[in-house]
């Protein structure tokens, strides 16, 4: 993966991985976007904004509950990017009101 990506490209890599961990009734409520790392106002980045290593974070809303990832490590490649986001999502799901305590298996990559 390149060291610089546009937001649309990052989302194209992580969206299928996020959806793979959700039940259909959860997936239809998914809102997924990127924000600048450390942005407490959660202002979504635009599709053509540039993401460099650790400059952005994924944010999601599922069934009305908000969560997100740590800073995205672009230089690690697509497989590492997906693994990191899925790990953060797995923690979020286990702590959510809709799946409290449920450990969702990570889908094969």
Biopython code that builds the backbone (N, CA, C, O; Angstrom):
import numpy as np
from Bio.PDB.StructureBuilder import StructureBuilder

atoms = [
    (1, "UNK", "N", (0.840, -1.182, 0.000)),
    (1, "UNK", "CA", (0.000, 0.000, 0.000)),
    (1, "UNK", "C", (0.881, 1.239, 0.000)),
    (1, "UNK", "O", (1.961, 1.235, 0.590)),
    (2, "UNK", "N", (0.430, 2.292, -0.652)),
    (2, "UNK", "CA", (1.216, 3.524, -0.622)),
    (2, "UNK", "C", (1.194, 4.148, 0.768)),
    (2, "UNK", "O", (0.342, 3.826, 1.596)),
    (3, "UNK", "N", (2.136, 5.038, 1.006)),
    (3, "UNK", "CA", (2.215, 5.715, 2.295)),
    (3, "UNK", "C", (1.186, 6.826, 2.415)),
    (3, "UNK", "O", (0.940, 7.330, 3.511)),
    (4, "UNK", "N", (0.584, 7.209, 1.297)),
    (4, "UNK", "CA", (-0.437, 8.252, 1.268)),
    (4, "UNK", "C", (-1.636, 7.691, 0.509)),
    (4, "UNK", "O", (-1.485, 7.125, -0.574)),
    (5, "UNK", "N", (-2.828, 7.851, 1.086)),
    (5, "UNK", "CA", (-4.051, 7.381, 0.441)),
    (5, "UNK", "C", (-5.119, 8.444, 0.584)),
    (5, "UNK", "O", (-5.061, 9.275, 1.491)),
    (6, "UNK", "N", (-6.074, 8.420, -0.291)),
    (6, "UNK", "CA", (-7.247, 9.277, -0.128)),
    (6, "UNK", "C", (-8.234, 8.563, 0.783)),
    (6, "UNK", "O", (-8.243, 7.335, 0.876)),
    (7, "UNK", "N", (-9.055, 9.346, 1.446)),
    (7, "UNK", "CA", (-10.049, 8.809, 2.374)),
    (7, "UNK", "C", (-10.896, 7.740, 1.694)),
    (7, "UNK", "O", (-11.135, 6.684, 2.280)),
    (8, "UNK", "N", (-11.351, 7.991, 0.479)),
    (8, "UNK", "CA", (-12.215, 7.015, -0.220)),
    (8, "UNK", "C", (-11.529, 5.664, -0.359)),
    (8, "UNK", "O", (-12.186, 4.625, -0.290)),
    (9, "UNK", "N", (-10.200, 5.668, -0.556)),
    (9, "UNK", "CA", (-9.465, 4.426, -0.721)),
    (9, "UNK", "C", (-9.316, 3.675, 0.609)),
    (9, "UNK", "O", (-9.402, 2.448, 0.652)),
    (10, "UNK", "N", (-9.095, 4.419, 1.673)),
    (10, "UNK", "CA", (-9.020, 3.796, 2.997)),
    (10, "UNK", "C", (-10.362, 3.161, 3.337)),
    (10, "UNK", "O", (-10.416, 2.022, 3.802)),
    (11, "UNK", "N", (-11.436, 3.892, 3.107)),
    (11, "UNK", "CA", (-12.769, 3.358, 3.396)),
    (11, "UNK", "C", (-13.073, 2.126, 2.545)),
    (11, "UNK", "O", (-13.726, 1.194, 3.014)),
    (12, "UNK", "N", (-12.609, 2.118, 1.306)),
    (12, "UNK", "CA", (-12.830, 0.956, 0.440)),
    (12, "UNK", "C", (-12.117, -0.285, 0.982)),
    (12, "UNK", "O", (-12.571, -1.407, 0.758)),
    (13, "UNK", "N", (-11.023, -0.091, 1.681)),
    (13, "UNK", "CA", (-10.283, -1.208, 2.275)),
    (13, "UNK", "C", (-10.944, -1.680, 3.560)),
    (13, "UNK", "O", (-11.067, -2.885, 3.783)),
    (14, "UNK", "N", (-11.376, -0.748, 4.413)),
    (14, "UNK", "CA", (-11.857, -1.160, 5.737)),
    (14, "UNK", "C", (-13.353, -1.455, 5.799)),
    (14, "UNK", "O", (-13.782, -2.240, 6.645)),
    (15, "UNK", "N", (-14.157, -0.850, 4.931)),
    (15, "UNK", "CA", (-15.617, -1.055, 4.999)),
    (15, "UNK", "C", (-16.003, -2.535, 4.913)),
    (15, "UNK", "O", (-16.779, -2.995, 5.751)),
    (16, "UNK", "N", (-15.499, -3.299, 3.941)),
    (16, "UNK", "CA", (-15.882, -4.715, 3.881)),
    (16, "UNK", "C", (-15.474, -5.487, 5.147)),
    (16, "UNK", "O", (-16.178, -6.398, 5.583)),
    (17, "UNK", "N", (-14.344, -5.114, 5.720)),
    (17, "UNK", "CA", (-13.872, -5.782, 6.932)),
    (17, "UNK", "C", (-14.772, -5.472, 8.124)),
    (17, "UNK", "O", (-15.016, -6.340, 8.962)),
    (18, "UNK", "N", (-15.258, -4.254, 8.202)),
    (18, "UNK", "CA", (-16.185, -3.864, 9.267)),
    (18, "UNK", "C", (-17.508, -4.587, 9.071)),
    (18, "UNK", "O", (-18.048, -5.161, 10.017)),
    (19, "UNK", "N", (-18.031, -4.565, 7.863)),
    (19, "UNK", "CA", (-19.316, -5.210, 7.579)),
    (19, "UNK", "C", (-19.270, -6.712, 7.854)),
    (19, "UNK", "O", (-20.269, -7.299, 8.270)),
    (20, "UNK", "N", (-18.117, -7.333, 7.623)),
    (20, "UNK", "CA", (-17.978, -8.775, 7.840)),
    (20, "UNK", "C", (-18.152, -9.164, 9.305)),
    (20, "UNK", "O", (-18.418, -10.327, 9.612)),
    (21, "UNK", "N", (-18.004, -8.207, 10.201)),
    (21, "UNK", "CA", (-18.115, -8.495, 11.635)),
    (21, "UNK", "C", (-19.500, -8.183, 12.200)),
    (21, "UNK", "O", (-19.765, -8.447, 13.373)),
    (22, "UNK", "N", (-20.372, -7.629, 11.383)),
    (22, "UNK", "CA", (-21.676, -7.199, 11.869)),
    (22, "UNK", "C", (-22.786, -8.132, 11.394)),
    (22, "UNK", "O", (-22.714, -8.695, 10.301)),
    (23, "UNK", "N", (-23.807, -8.288, 12.225)),
    (23, "UNK", "CA", (-25.009, -8.996, 11.827)),
    (23, "UNK", "C", (-25.786, -8.082, 10.878)),
    (23, "UNK", "O", (-25.630, -6.862, 10.939)),
    (24, "UNK", "N", (-26.618, -8.648, 10.004)),
    (24, "UNK", "CA", (-27.330, -7.818, 9.017)),
    (24, "UNK", "C", (-28.097, -6.645, 9.628)),
    (24, "UNK", "O", (-28.070, -5.545, 9.074)),
    (25, "UNK", "N", (-28.776, -6.853, 10.752)),
    (25, "UNK", "CA", (-29.542, -5.754, 11.354)),
    (25, "UNK", "C", (-28.631, -4.661, 11.914)),
    (25, "UNK", "O", (-29.064, -3.521, 12.080)),
    (26, "UNK", "N", (-27.389, -4.995, 12.204)),
    (26, "UNK", "CA", (-26.410, -4.002, 12.649)),
    (26, "UNK", "C", (-25.804, -3.291, 11.439)),
    (26, "UNK", "O", (-25.623, -2.073, 11.443)),
    (27, "UNK", "N", (-25.497, -4.073, 10.410)),
    (27, "UNK", "CA", (-24.836, -3.529, 9.219)),
    (27, "UNK", "C", (-25.654, -2.443, 8.535)),
    (27, "UNK", "O", (-25.092, -1.478, 8.017)),
    (28, "UNK", "N", (-26.972, -2.590, 8.527)),
    (28, "UNK", "CA", (-27.804, -1.584, 7.850)),
    (28, "UNK", "C", (-27.773, -0.244, 8.564)),
    (28, "UNK", "O", (-28.144, 0.770, 7.973)),
    (29, "UNK", "N", (-27.341, -0.212, 9.818)),
    (29, "UNK", "CA", (-27.274, 1.049, 10.559)),
    (29, "UNK", "C", (-25.879, 1.665, 10.552)),
    (29, "UNK", "O", (-25.684, 2.761, 11.077)),
    (30, "UNK", "N", (-24.909, 0.971, 9.963)),
    (30, "UNK", "CA", (-23.517, 1.414, 10.004)),
    (30, "UNK", "C", (-23.322, 2.758, 9.315)),
    (30, "UNK", "O", (-23.727, 2.959, 8.170)),
    (31, "UNK", "N", (-22.695, 3.662, 10.042)),
    (31, "UNK", "CA", (-22.156, 4.894, 9.468)),
    (31, "UNK", "C", (-20.662, 4.843, 9.736)),
    (31, "UNK", "O", (-20.241, 4.774, 10.891)),
    (32, "UNK", "N", (-19.863, 4.876, 8.692)),
    (32, "UNK", "CA", (-18.418, 4.739, 8.800)),
    (32, "UNK", "C", (-17.762, 5.919, 8.099)),
    (32, "UNK", "O", (-18.085, 6.230, 6.953)),
    (33, "UNK", "N", (-16.842, 6.570, 8.793)),
    (33, "UNK", "CA", (-16.136, 7.709, 8.206)),
    (33, "UNK", "C", (-14.787, 7.850, 8.875)),
    (33, "UNK", "O", (-14.515, 7.199, 9.883)),
    (34, "UNK", "N", (-13.938, 8.704, 8.315)),
    (34, "UNK", "CA", (-12.627, 8.993, 8.886)),
    (34, "UNK", "C", (-12.615, 10.411, 9.423)),
    (34, "UNK", "O", (-13.270, 11.304, 8.884)),
    (35, "UNK", "N", (-11.854, 10.604, 10.501)),
    (35, "UNK", "CA", (-11.621, 11.930, 11.067)),
    (35, "UNK", "C", (-10.118, 12.121, 11.214)),
    (35, "UNK", "O", (-9.358, 11.154, 11.174)),
    (36, "UNK", "N", (-9.693, 13.358, 11.382)),
    (36, "UNK", "CA", (-8.290, 13.600, 11.700)),
    (36, "UNK", "C", (-8.012, 13.033, 13.080)),
    (36, "UNK", "O", (-8.853, 13.136, 13.974)),
    (37, "UNK", "N", (-6.851, 12.439, 13.261)),
    (37, "UNK", "CA", (-6.468, 11.898, 14.559)),
    (37, "UNK", "C", (-6.542, 13.001, 15.604)),
    (37, "UNK", "O", (-5.993, 14.086, 15.412)),
    (38, "UNK", "N", (-7.217, 12.721, 16.700)),
    (38, "UNK", "CA", (-7.335, 13.676, 17.794)),
    (38, "UNK", "C", (-8.448, 14.691, 17.648)),
    (38, "UNK", "O", (-8.590, 15.558, 18.511)),
    (39, "UNK", "N", (-9.241, 14.622, 16.597)),
    (39, "UNK", "CA", (-10.335, 15.572, 16.386)),
    (39, "UNK", "C", (-11.506, 15.219, 17.297)),
    (39, "UNK", "O", (-12.241, 14.267, 17.033)),
    (40, "UNK", "N", (-11.675, 15.978, 18.355)),
    (40, "UNK", "CA", (-12.737, 15.686, 19.325)),
    (40, "UNK", "C", (-14.121, 16.091, 18.822)),
    (40, "UNK", "O", (-15.129, 15.721, 19.423)),
    (41, "UNK", "N", (-14.178, 16.847, 17.724)),
    (41, "UNK", "CA", (-15.481, 17.225, 17.169)),
    (41, "UNK", "C", (-15.987, 16.187, 16.159)),
    (41, "UNK", "O", (-17.124, 16.272, 15.693)),
    (42, "UNK", "N", (-15.142, 15.213, 15.826)),
    (42, "UNK", "CA", (-15.494, 14.117, 14.911)),
    (42, "UNK", "C", (-15.970, 14.624, 13.553)),
    (42, "UNK", "O", (-16.930, 14.089, 12.998)),
    (43, "UNK", "N", (-15.323, 15.634, 13.020)),
    (43, "UNK", "CA", (-15.671, 16.172, 11.713)),
    (43, "UNK", "C", (-15.182, 15.204, 10.633)),
    (43, "UNK", "O", (-13.979, 14.975, 10.513)),
    (44, "UNK", "N", (-16.099, 14.635, 9.847)),
    (44, "UNK", "CA", (-15.679, 13.677, 8.822)),
    (44, "UNK", "C", (-14.768, 14.308, 7.780)),
    (44, "UNK", "O", (-14.996, 15.432, 7.333)),
    (45, "UNK", "N", (-13.740, 13.571, 7.405)),
    (45, "UNK", "CA", (-12.893, 13.978, 6.296)),
    (45, "UNK", "C", (-13.644, 13.732, 4.993)),
    (45, "UNK", "O", (-14.522, 12.873, 4.923)),
    (46, "UNK", "N", (-13.295, 14.482, 3.982)),
    (46, "UNK", "CA", (-13.916, 14.344, 2.660)),
    (46, "UNK", "C", (-13.233, 13.208, 1.890)),
    (46, "UNK", "O", (-12.081, 12.871, 2.164)),
    (47, "UNK", "N", (-13.942, 12.630, 0.937)),
    (47, "UNK", "CA", (-13.427, 11.489, 0.182)),
    (47, "UNK", "C", (-12.077, 11.739, -0.473)),
    (47, "UNK", "O", (-11.264, 10.820, -0.579)),
    (48, "UNK", "N", (-11.824, 12.970, -0.913)),
    (48, "UNK", "CA", (-10.567, 13.249, -1.598)),
    (48, "UNK", "C", (-9.481, 13.810, -0.673)),
    (48, "UNK", "O", (-8.398, 14.165, -1.137)),
    (49, "UNK", "N", (-9.766, 13.892, 0.637)),
    (49, "UNK", "CA", (-8.727, 14.295, 1.581)),
    (49, "UNK", "C", (-7.639, 13.223, 1.624)),
    (49, "UNK", "O", (-7.905, 12.042, 1.396)),
    (50, "UNK", "N", (-6.439, 13.642, 1.912)),
    (50, "UNK", "CA", (-5.288, 12.742, 1.938)),
    (50, "UNK", "C", (-5.053, 12.239, 3.358)),
    (50, "UNK", "O", (-5.129, 12.995, 4.327)),
    (51, "UNK", "N", (-4.767, 10.952, 3.453)),
    (51, "UNK", "CA", (-4.446, 10.326, 4.734)),
    (51, "UNK", "C", (-3.003, 9.844, 4.649)),
    (51, "UNK", "O", (-2.635, 9.096, 3.743)),
    (52, "UNK", "N", (-2.194, 10.285, 5.606)),
    (52, "UNK", "CA", (-0.843, 9.758, 5.733)),
    (52, "UNK", "C", (-0.787, 8.957, 7.028)),
    (52, "UNK", "O", (-1.724, 8.994, 7.825)),
    (53, "UNK", "N", (0.283, 8.251, 7.232)),
    (53, "UNK", "CA", (0.411, 7.351, 8.367)),
    (53, "UNK", "C", (0.028, 8.021, 9.686)),
    (53, "UNK", "O", (0.590, 9.055, 10.046)),
    (54, "UNK", "N", (-0.906, 7.445, 10.387)),
    (54, "UNK", "CA", (-1.422, 7.844, 11.707)),
    (54, "UNK", "C", (-2.094, 9.220, 11.735)),
    (54, "UNK", "O", (-2.306, 9.770, 12.815)),
    (55, "UNK", "N", (-2.432, 9.785, 10.577)),
    (55, "UNK", "CA", (-3.063, 11.108, 10.570)),
    (55, "UNK", "C", (-4.576, 11.049, 10.720)),
    (55, "UNK", "O", (-5.220, 12.081, 10.909)),
    (56, "UNK", "N", (-5.150, 9.852, 10.637)),
    (56, "UNK", "CA", (-6.603, 9.728, 10.676)),
    (56, "UNK", "C", (-7.021, 8.544, 11.542)),
    (56, "UNK", "O", (-6.226, 7.657, 11.851)),
    (57, "UNK", "N", (-8.283, 8.564, 11.915)),
    (57, "UNK", "CA", (-8.899, 7.488, 12.686)),
    (57, "UNK", "C", (-10.228, 7.151, 12.028)),
    (57, "UNK", "O", (-10.874, 8.017, 11.438)),
    (58, "UNK", "N", (-10.631, 5.899, 12.130)),
    (58, "UNK", "CA", (-11.963, 5.510, 11.672)),
    (58, "UNK", "C", (-12.944, 5.767, 12.804)),
    (58, "UNK", "O", (-12.629, 5.550, 13.974)),
    (59, "UNK", "N", (-14.141, 6.233, 12.444)),
    (59, "UNK", "CA", (-15.243, 6.392, 13.412)),
    (59, "UNK", "C", (-16.432, 5.638, 12.854)),
    (59, "UNK", "O", (-16.618, 5.566, 11.639)),
    (60, "UNK", "N", (-17.234, 5.079, 13.741)),
    (60, "UNK", "CA", (-18.429, 4.385, 13.302)),
    (60, "UNK", "C", (-19.562, 4.611, 14.272)),
    (60, "UNK", "O", (-19.360, 4.898, 15.452)),
    (61, "UNK", "N", (-20.757, 4.476, 13.741)),
    (61, "UNK", "CA", (-21.961, 4.434, 14.553)),
    (61, "UNK", "C", (-22.717, 3.185, 14.118)),
    (61, "UNK", "O", (-22.958, 2.967, 12.930)),
    (62, "UNK", "N", (-23.083, 2.374, 15.099)),
    (62, "UNK", "CA", (-23.810, 1.137, 14.849)),
    (62, "UNK", "C", (-24.946, 1.078, 15.853)),
    (62, "UNK", "O", (-24.716, 1.148, 17.061)),
    (63, "UNK", "N", (-26.162, 0.949, 15.365)),
    (63, "UNK", "CA", (-27.345, 0.905, 16.232)),
    (63, "UNK", "C", (-27.345, 2.038, 17.250)),
    (63, "UNK", "O", (-27.716, 1.849, 18.408)),
    (64, "UNK", "N", (-26.919, 3.226, 16.800)),
    (64, "UNK", "CA", (-26.943, 4.417, 17.635)),
    (64, "UNK", "C", (-25.797, 4.551, 18.610)),
    (64, "UNK", "O", (-25.770, 5.508, 19.384)),
    (65, "UNK", "N", (-24.843, 3.627, 18.605)),
    (65, "UNK", "CA", (-23.693, 3.706, 19.511)),
    (65, "UNK", "C", (-22.446, 4.101, 18.720)),
    (65, "UNK", "O", (-22.180, 3.562, 17.646)),
    (66, "UNK", "N", (-21.685, 5.055, 19.271)),
    (66, "UNK", "CA", (-20.496, 5.584, 18.618)),
    (66, "UNK", "C", (-19.239, 4.879, 19.095)),
    (66, "UNK", "O", (-19.110, 4.533, 20.270)),
    (67, "UNK", "N", (-18.322, 4.673, 18.173)),
    (67, "UNK", "CA", (-17.019, 4.105, 18.503)),
    (67, "UNK", "C", (-16.017, 4.470, 17.444)),
    (67, "UNK", "O", (-16.330, 5.188, 16.494)),
    (68, "UNK", "N", (-14.820, 3.979, 17.606)),
    (68, "UNK", "CA", (-13.802, 4.279, 16.619)),
    (68, "UNK", "C", (-12.524, 3.513, 16.838)),
    (68, "UNK", "O", (-12.369, 2.767, 17.805)),
    (69, "UNK", "N", (-11.620, 3.720, 15.916)),
    (69, "UNK", "CA", (-10.338, 3.027, 15.936)),
    (69, "UNK", "C", (-9.262, 3.918, 16.529)),
    (69, "UNK", "O", (-9.474, 5.099, 16.804)),
    (70, "UNK", "N", (-8.119, 3.317, 16.714)),
    (70, "UNK", "CA", (-6.931, 4.103, 17.019)),
    (70, "UNK", "C", (-6.447, 4.721, 15.702)),
    (70, "UNK", "O", (-7.071, 4.516, 14.661)),
    (71, "UNK", "N", (-5.369, 5.455, 15.737)),
    (71, "UNK", "CA", (-4.829, 6.060, 14.516)),
    (71, "UNK", "C", (-4.505, 4.973, 13.498)),
    (71, "UNK", "O", (-3.981, 3.913, 13.841)),
    (72, "UNK", "N", (-4.825, 5.257, 12.250)),
    (72, "UNK", "CA", (-4.650, 4.270, 11.193)),
    (72, "UNK", "C", (-3.204, 4.244, 10.706)),
    (72, "UNK", "O", (-2.627, 5.270, 10.346)),
    (73, "UNK", "N", (-2.646, 3.054, 10.707)),
    (73, "UNK", "CA", (-1.268, 2.864, 10.276)),
    (73, "UNK", "C", (-1.273, 2.449, 8.816)),
    (73, "UNK", "O", (-1.355, 1.263, 8.497)),
    (74, "UNK", "N", (-1.185, 3.431, 7.934)),
    (74, "UNK", "CA", (-1.271, 3.227, 6.492)),
    (74, "UNK", "C", (-0.067, 2.444, 5.965)),
    (74, "UNK", "O", (-0.219, 1.571, 5.110)),
    (75, "UNK", "N", (1.116, 2.751, 6.469)),
    (75, "UNK", "CA", (2.342, 2.129, 5.960)),
    (75, "UNK", "C", (2.405, 0.629, 6.232)),
    (75, "UNK", "O", (3.217, -0.069, 5.624)),
    (76, "UNK", "N", (1.573, 0.125, 7.122)),
    (76, "UNK", "CA", (1.586, -1.297, 7.439)),
    (76, "UNK", "C", (0.961, -2.161, 6.362)),
    (76, "UNK", "O", (1.075, -3.386, 6.414)),
    (77, "UNK", "N", (0.306, -1.553, 5.392)),
    (77, "UNK", "CA", (-0.325, -2.291, 4.319)),
    (77, "UNK", "C", (-1.780, -2.597, 4.622)),
    (77, "UNK", "O", (-2.247, -2.421, 5.747)),
    (78, "UNK", "N", (-2.485, -3.054, 3.608)),
    (78, "UNK", "CA", (-3.928, -3.289, 3.719)),
    (78, "UNK", "C", (-4.260, -4.332, 4.774)),
    (78, "UNK", "O", (-5.196, -4.145, 5.551)),
    (79, "UNK", "N", (-3.516, -5.414, 4.814)),
    (79, "UNK", "CA", (-3.812, -6.479, 5.782)),
    (79, "UNK", "C", (-3.676, -5.974, 7.218)),
    (79, "UNK", "O", (-4.521, -6.277, 8.060)),
    (80, "UNK", "N", (-2.630, -5.214, 7.507)),
    (80, "UNK", "CA", (-2.441, -4.680, 8.855)),
    (80, "UNK", "C", (-3.490, -3.631, 9.187)),
    (80, "UNK", "O", (-3.978, -3.578, 10.316)),
    (81, "UNK", "N", (-3.840, -2.801, 8.220)),
    (81, "UNK", "CA", (-4.871, -1.784, 8.410)),
    (81, "UNK", "C", (-6.190, -2.448, 8.786)),
    (81, "UNK", "O", (-6.852, -2.027, 9.734)),
    (82, "UNK", "N", (-6.570, -3.475, 8.050)),
    (82, "UNK", "CA", (-7.804, -4.206, 8.332)),
    (82, "UNK", "C", (-7.727, -4.875, 9.703)),
    (82, "UNK", "O", (-8.686, -4.808, 10.472)),
    (83, "UNK", "N", (-6.618, -5.511, 10.015)),
    (83, "UNK", "CA", (-6.467, -6.201, 11.303)),
    (83, "UNK", "C", (-6.610, -5.230, 12.471)),
    (83, "UNK", "O", (-7.255, -5.544, 13.471)),
    (84, "UNK", "N", (-6.009, -4.054, 12.340)),
    (84, "UNK", "CA", (-6.083, -3.059, 13.416)),
    (84, "UNK", "C", (-7.513, -2.557, 13.616)),
    (84, "UNK", "O", (-7.987, -2.452, 14.748)),
    (85, "UNK", "N", (-8.192, -2.250, 12.523)),
    (85, "UNK", "CA", (-9.568, -1.746, 12.617)),
    (85, "UNK", "C", (-10.483, -2.838, 13.175)),
    (85, "UNK", "O", (-11.323, -2.560, 14.031)),
    (86, "UNK", "N", (-10.331, -4.063, 12.703)),
    (86, "UNK", "CA", (-11.180, -5.145, 13.203)),
    (86, "UNK", "C", (-10.939, -5.413, 14.685)),
    (86, "UNK", "O", (-11.883, -5.731, 15.408)),
    (87, "UNK", "N", (-9.718, -5.293, 15.144)),
    (87, "UNK", "CA", (-9.428, -5.478, 16.566)),
    (87, "UNK", "C", (-10.134, -4.415, 17.405)),
    (87, "UNK", "O", (-10.722, -4.723, 18.442)),
    (88, "UNK", "N", (-10.072, -3.169, 16.951)),
    (88, "UNK", "CA", (-10.761, -2.084, 17.660)),
    (88, "UNK", "C", (-12.270, -2.281, 17.618)),
    (88, "UNK", "O", (-12.957, -2.035, 18.609)),
    (89, "UNK", "N", (-12.786, -2.723, 16.480)),
    (89, "UNK", "CA", (-14.222, -2.971, 16.351)),
    (89, "UNK", "C", (-14.646, -4.138, 17.239)),
    (89, "UNK", "O", (-15.717, -4.098, 17.845)),
    (90, "UNK", "N", (-13.831, -5.157, 17.319)),
    (90, "UNK", "CA", (-14.138, -6.303, 18.172)),
    (90, "UNK", "C", (-14.298, -5.855, 19.628)),
    (90, "UNK", "O", (-15.229, -6.286, 20.308)),
    (91, "UNK", "N", (-13.407, -5.003, 20.102)),
    (91, "UNK", "CA", (-13.513, -4.459, 21.462)),
    (91, "UNK", "C", (-14.784, -3.631, 21.621)),
    (91, "UNK", "O", (-15.489, -3.750, 22.624)),
    (92, "UNK", "N", (-15.073, -2.794, 20.630)),
    (92, "UNK", "CA", (-16.268, -1.950, 20.675)),
    (92, "UNK", "C", (-17.532, -2.803, 20.770)),
    (92, "UNK", "O", (-18.405, -2.530, 21.595)),
    (93, "UNK", "N", (-17.631, -3.826, 19.936)),
    (93, "UNK", "CA", (-18.817, -4.683, 19.933)),
    (93, "UNK", "C", (-19.000, -5.342, 21.298)),
    (93, "UNK", "O", (-20.113, -5.386, 21.822)),
    (94, "UNK", "N", (-17.919, -5.850, 21.872)),
    (94, "UNK", "CA", (-18.005, -6.534, 23.165)),
    (94, "UNK", "C", (-18.442, -5.601, 24.288)),
    (94, "UNK", "O", (-18.991, -6.048, 25.294)),
    (95, "UNK", "N", (-18.198, -4.310, 24.115)),
    (95, "UNK", "CA", (-18.570, -3.332, 25.139)),
    (95, "UNK", "C", (-19.856, -2.584, 24.810)),
    (95, "UNK", "O", (-20.290, -1.728, 25.581)),
    (96, "UNK", "N", (-20.467, -2.900, 23.677)),
    (96, "UNK", "CA", (-21.661, -2.186, 23.245)),
    (96, "UNK", "C", (-22.908, -2.690, 23.962)),
    (96, "UNK", "O", (-22.920, -3.781, 24.532)),
    (97, "UNK", "N", (-23.941, -1.881, 23.920)),
    (97, "UNK", "CA", (-25.219, -2.280, 24.488)),
    (97, "UNK", "C", (-25.911, -3.352, 23.667)),
    (97, "UNK", "O", (-26.696, -4.134, 24.205)),
    (98, "UNK", "N", (-25.628, -3.398, 22.357)),
    (98, "UNK", "CA", (-26.309, -4.362, 21.491)),
    (98, "UNK", "C", (-25.645, -5.734, 21.476)),
    (98, "UNK", "O", (-26.256, -6.700, 21.020)),
    (99, "UNK", "N", (-24.412, -5.846, 21.963)),
    (99, "UNK", "CA", (-23.726, -7.150, 21.957)),
    (99, "UNK", "C", (-22.809, -7.297, 23.166)),
    (99, "UNK", "O", (-21.726, -7.872, 23.063)),
    (100, "UNK", "N", (-23.239, -6.783, 24.299)),
    (100, "UNK", "CA", (-22.425, -6.771, 25.509)),
    (100, "UNK", "C", (-21.815, -8.151, 25.775)),
    (100, "UNK", "O", (-22.522, -9.157, 25.831)),
    (101, "UNK", "N", (-20.494, -8.177, 25.936)),
    (101, "UNK", "CA", (-19.785, -9.385, 26.293)),
    (101, "UNK", "C", (-19.578, -10.380, 25.155)),
    (101, "UNK", "O", (-18.966, -11.429, 25.355)),
    (102, "UNK", "N", (-20.079, -10.063, 23.973)),
    (102, "UNK", "CA", (-19.961, -10.992, 22.841)),
    (102, "UNK", "C", (-18.622, -10.792, 22.155)),
    (102, "UNK", "O", (-18.293, -9.686, 21.724)),
    (103, "UNK", "N", (-17.865, -11.852, 22.057)),
    (103, "UNK", "CA", (-16.574, -11.789, 21.347)),
    (103, "UNK", "C", (-16.804, -12.269, 19.919)),
    (103, "UNK", "O", (-16.915, -13.468, 19.662)),
    (104, "UNK", "N", (-16.873, -11.324, 19.009)),
    (104, "UNK", "CA", (-17.084, -11.667, 17.596)),
    (104, "UNK", "C", (-15.771, -12.188, 17.025)),
    (104, "UNK", "O", (-14.725, -11.562, 17.195)),
    (105, "UNK", "N", (-15.824, -13.311, 16.362)),
    (105, "UNK", "CA", (-14.580, -13.807, 15.742)),
    (105, "UNK", "C", (-14.143, -12.887, 14.605)),
    (105, "UNK", "O", (-14.965, -12.307, 13.896)),
    (106, "UNK", "N", (-12.849, -12.774, 14.457)),
    (106, "UNK", "CA", (-12.310, -12.004, 13.344)),
    (106, "UNK", "C", (-12.404, -12.855, 12.094)),
    (106, "UNK", "O", (-11.921, -13.988, 12.077)),
    (107, "UNK", "N", (-13.026, -12.319, 11.035)),
    (107, "UNK", "CA", (-13.152, -13.095, 9.790)),
    (107, "UNK", "C", (-11.770, -13.340, 9.184)),
    (107, "UNK", "O", (-10.849, -12.546, 9.374)),
    (108, "UNK", "N", (-11.639, -14.441, 8.458)),
    (108, "UNK", "CA", (-10.357, -14.679, 7.774)),
    (108, "UNK", "C", (-10.099, -13.587, 6.751)),
    (108, "UNK", "O", (-11.027, -13.062, 6.135)),
    (109, "UNK", "N", (-8.834, -13.253, 6.579)),
    (109, "UNK", "CA", (-8.472, -12.220, 5.612)),
    (109, "UNK", "C", (-7.926, -12.872, 4.375)),
    (109, "UNK", "O", (-7.557, -12.181, 3.425)),
]
sb = StructureBuilder()
sb.init_structure("model")
sb.init_model(0)
sb.init_chain("A")
sb.init_seg("    ")
for serial, (resi, resn, name, xyz) in enumerate(atoms, 1):
    if name == "N":
        sb.init_residue(resn, " ", resi, " ")
    sb.init_atom(name, np.array(xyz, "f"), 0.0, 1.0, " ", f" {name:<3s}", serial, name[0])
structure = sb.get_structure()
